[in-house]
Amino acid sequence: MKRPRYQHGFFSRHARKKGPSVWVYRWREIGPSGESKMRSLAIGTVKQYPTETLAWKAVEMLRFDINYQTLRPDAVPEKFRQLSEHYQMVELDLEKPSERKGHQTKQLYETYLRTRIVPRWGDYRVREIRAVAVERWLGSLAGDPFIDFSFDPSNRSRSE
């Protein structure tokens, strides 16, 4: 078995037609079948990070994330659907008693995942899902009579 490598990645400075140059961080991402893909991310402008050392500090947490996935590529779900399946298996198992979720809560979560969330987000890579997109999607569901986003403790007596 090959020893996993710690990736440092590298920086390059790219000139723009308009505006200051940008720092671009590049690294390799190893897929589940072992193939590697080159990835890149614009970190910021040279005005934001005047030296390469400051740019390195800006990507420090990103490097931890990249290397965590490199060291354990099979343990990291690629798609949201895989993450959801794992969550359902671990957290929503109706046979296992839970201190955090009641039986009806587990059933409701499973229904929402199966009918609403996974059909919309299942084929997205987990790292591609952005909070703004989820917020917009949730906003589009606000008129749905089957989903109640309001929590009002005074309404509890109606459902009991």
Legacy VTK file of the C-alpha trace (Angstrom):
# vtk DataFile Version 3.0
C-alpha trace
ASCII
DATASET POLYDATA
POINTS 160 float
0.000 0.000 0.000
1.358 3.415 -0.966
1.978 5.911 1.769
-0.364 8.918 1.462
1.334 12.196 0.619
0.722 15.515 2.252
-0.076 18.038 -0.463
1.244 21.529 -0.185
-0.066 22.753 -3.541
1.451 25.797 -5.179
0.692 29.394 -6.066
0.876 31.274 -9.296
0.279 34.931 -9.912
-2.026 35.768 -12.818
-2.349 39.147 -14.462
-5.825 40.362 -15.360
-6.857 42.611 -18.210
-8.421 44.989 -15.706
-7.539 45.273 -12.057
-4.694 43.899 -9.987
-3.133 40.464 -10.444
-4.590 37.553 -8.485
-3.057 34.701 -6.526
-4.239 31.301 -7.784
-3.754 28.265 -5.566
-3.424 24.896 -7.354
-3.520 21.335 -6.038
-4.323 17.801 -7.147
-7.472 16.022 -6.038
-7.421 12.228 -5.997
-10.706 10.587 -7.001
-12.135 7.349 -5.549
-10.664 5.291 -8.394
-7.210 6.832 -7.909
-7.173 9.264 -10.837
-5.910 12.746 -10.075
-7.411 16.017 -11.248
-5.793 19.404 -11.142
-7.850 21.919 -9.171
-7.422 25.656 -8.750
-8.920 28.461 -6.726
-8.402 32.216 -6.990
-7.496 33.256 -3.446
-7.446 37.034 -3.788
-5.749 39.979 -5.380
-2.162 41.051 -4.888
-3.565 44.102 -3.088
-5.305 41.826 -0.555
-2.225 39.617 -0.165
0.891 41.616 -1.105
3.250 38.692 -0.441
3.077 35.006 -1.222
3.493 34.297 2.506
0.221 36.104 3.263
-1.494 34.172 0.464
-0.215 30.899 1.999
-1.734 31.887 5.332
-5.061 32.487 3.575
-5.174 28.901 2.253
-3.997 27.196 5.415
-7.426 25.772 6.343
-8.126 24.816 2.736
-4.913 22.759 2.740
-6.095 20.837 5.813
-9.347 20.029 4.013
-7.563 18.962 0.832
-5.183 16.697 2.707
-7.928 15.183 4.835
-9.672 14.102 1.642
-6.408 12.908 0.098
-5.627 10.743 3.108
-9.141 9.266 3.219
-10.692 9.534 -0.274
-13.160 6.681 0.311
-14.437 8.164 3.560
-15.445 11.488 2.021
-18.785 11.473 0.184
-18.486 12.810 -3.345
-22.159 13.614 -3.922
-24.850 14.949 -1.626
-26.851 11.761 -2.287
-24.076 9.704 -0.637
-23.995 12.056 2.342
-27.766 11.770 2.682
-27.662 7.965 2.539
-25.043 7.911 5.279
-27.090 10.322 7.412
-30.219 8.217 6.986
-28.353 5.032 7.880
-26.707 6.506 10.993
-29.179 9.100 12.291
-32.585 8.072 10.946
-32.587 4.331 11.599
-36.070 3.683 12.994
-34.911 0.501 14.742
-32.348 2.317 16.903
-33.587 4.431 19.802
-32.204 7.958 19.841
-32.000 10.568 22.549
-31.822 13.352 19.962
-34.638 12.444 17.566
-38.025 10.899 18.168
-39.627 8.304 15.897
-41.905 10.828 14.144
-39.038 13.282 13.650
-36.971 10.560 11.983
-39.891 9.690 9.694
-40.427 13.349 8.778
-36.718 13.936 8.051
-36.579 10.801 5.905
-39.640 11.949 3.947
-38.187 15.428 3.342
-34.879 13.943 2.242
-36.535 11.436 -0.101
-39.165 13.727 -1.631
-37.612 17.208 -1.603
-33.968 17.528 -0.693
-32.239 14.617 -2.451
-34.152 15.071 -5.731
-32.959 18.693 -5.796
-29.399 18.396 -4.412
-28.522 14.685 -4.718
-26.388 14.900 -7.857
-24.361 17.898 -6.685
-20.888 17.403 -5.297
-20.937 18.267 -1.597
-18.274 20.937 -2.089
-20.308 22.608 -4.872
-23.367 23.348 -2.726
-23.421 26.956 -1.594
-25.470 28.455 1.221
-26.904 31.182 -1.023
-28.298 28.595 -3.456
-29.865 26.606 -0.609
-31.389 29.775 0.868
-32.936 30.673 -2.495
-34.291 27.164 -2.887
-35.790 27.248 0.613
-37.347 30.608 -0.225
-38.995 29.062 -3.271
-40.601 26.437 -1.000
-42.140 29.028 1.330
-45.553 28.743 -0.367
-45.589 24.946 -0.179
-48.458 23.862 2.117
-46.636 20.638 3.075
-43.626 22.455 4.510
-44.033 24.717 7.513
-40.936 26.820 8.175
-42.428 28.687 11.095
-41.843 27.609 14.646
-44.309 29.044 17.088
-44.505 27.278 20.464
-48.109 28.465 20.869
-49.061 26.282 17.871
-47.959 23.090 19.624
-51.337 22.653 21.325
-53.048 22.371 17.925
-51.017 19.365 16.865
-51.199 17.492 20.159
LINES 1 161
160 0 1 2 3 4 5 6 7 8 9 10 11 12 13 14 15 16 17 18 19 20 21 22 23 24 25 26 27 28 29 30 31 32 33 34 35 36 37 38 39 40 41 42 43 44 45 46 47 48 49 50 51 52 53 54 55 56 57 58 59 60 61 62 63 64 65 66 67 68 69 70 71 72 73 74 75 76 77 78 79 80 81 82 83 84 85 86 87 88 89 90 91 92 93 94 95 96 97 98 99 100 101 102 103 104 105 106 107 108 109 110 111 112 113 114 115 116 117 118 119 120 121 122 123 124 125 126 127 128 129 130 131 132 133 134 135 136 137 138 139 140 141 142 143 144 145 146 147 148 149 150 151 152 153 154 155 156 157 158 159
